[in-house]
Amino acid sequence: MKLTNLKIIILVLTLIPLMTGCYNYQELNNLSIVTGTSIEKENDKYKITIQVVNPKKNDDARSSSQPTFITYSQVGDTLQEAYRNIVLTSSRRIYGSHINILIISEDIAEKDIRETIDFIFRNPEIRKEFYVLLSKTPSKLLELNTPITNISSSNIKDTLTADAIHLATSKQVTYNQMMNMYLNPNLEIVLPTIEIIGEDTKGDDIDNLKNTDPKTDYKLTGLAVFKENKILTTLKEKESIIYNIITNNINNTILKYECEKDKYIANKISEISTSTEIEPKTNKLKLKIKGTATISEIHCNYDLTNPKAIKEIEKNINNQLTKDTLNLIKRFQNLHTDIFGFKDIYYKNNYKEFQNIKNNYDETFKNMQLEIKSNIKIIAKGNVEGDIYEMEN
């Protein structure tokens, strides 16, 4: 009898976990699914704009004239107040677990980004794997009707992914990655920037989707680099590519150099890897860049069947990449700011020596001797052996 009772108890204890439900279960019909959020300042108050999926558009086939998304904006003295005030205009509970992007105003980032980081970090309802960007006009980007994917937050997310695969003029930074940069004393925050292009007053017009050439669109414009939680400066597209090469955050890109006056050779660079070594005794920074190249476009008259011509192009690619890398590192040496993570490499690989210079690292970085070696090998010349200049003759 006792054995039977024991079996019943074990069976009940086994089944209990299977009978429980989600403690915070919510009906979808009661939720506004947030796909994007922007934070900016308006008249010294915080302004939060959210982009939510329009459920009527998705559920009712007769609502073809309905917009794909809806935006709500509210202001407050604090970010929490502005966020909660959105409830006053939305008939559904705000649900942030499916957010794609967060766009922060450059005005806020130029003063101090910590308040924004703190607000998101403390909010348990928002998952932290969304992408973070900076813009001068963050709310207008969420109001924008975009082609291909009508929800602009999804479109921007897809653009970040495509750029990371093909060009690397920007950078994918999730909130968790930004928090790692913020909390690690050896790293500086680096975030992608994005801007409205065209007529920014017409971006929220549904007619923007009826043109083969939309009047309003957006563009990734590079990277913003921080020092002590404030924007220090920005990197343009070419500098952003070099930054991503230095920091091993790149798959493929296009590098060009001038082969004659106003004539260029463009090369697709792939399989890029960069190794970094610091010699504390000599205070020398060594970078070794490796990769492969394919000649994508050529404006000059080269005989590509001649191995010497290929070697010359290869040499010019490496010289240009070495020069651009040196120039970018020297620029930030002069600004006394290491945005590349060399400080973290110093700390991890030379811990004892790092203790002697950690309180004066900016000066140590400024005086580092640089040794850059680029070894990009051309492996393909395209579909033709020669070039179009030879074909004409």
Secondary structure, 3 states (H helix, E strand, C coil): CHHHHHHHHHHHHHHHHHHCCCCCCCCHHHEEEEEEEEEEEECCEEEEEEEEECHHHHHCCCCCCCCCEEEEEEEECCHHHHHHHHHHCCCCEEECCCCCEEEEEHHHHHHCCHHHHHHHHHCCCCCCCCEEEEECCHHHHHHCECCCCCEHHHHHHHHHHHHHHHCCCCCCCEHHHHHHHHHCCCCCCEEEEEEEEECHHHCCCHHHHCCCCCCEEEEEEEEEEEECCEEEEEECHHHHHHHHHHCCCCCEEEEEEEEECCEEEEEEEEEEEEEEEEECCCCEEEEEEEEEEEEEEECCCCCCCCHHHHHHHHHHHHHHHHHHHHHHHHHHHHCCCCCCCHHHHHHHHCHHHHHHHHHHHHHHHHCCEEEEEEEEEEEECCCCCCCHHHHCC
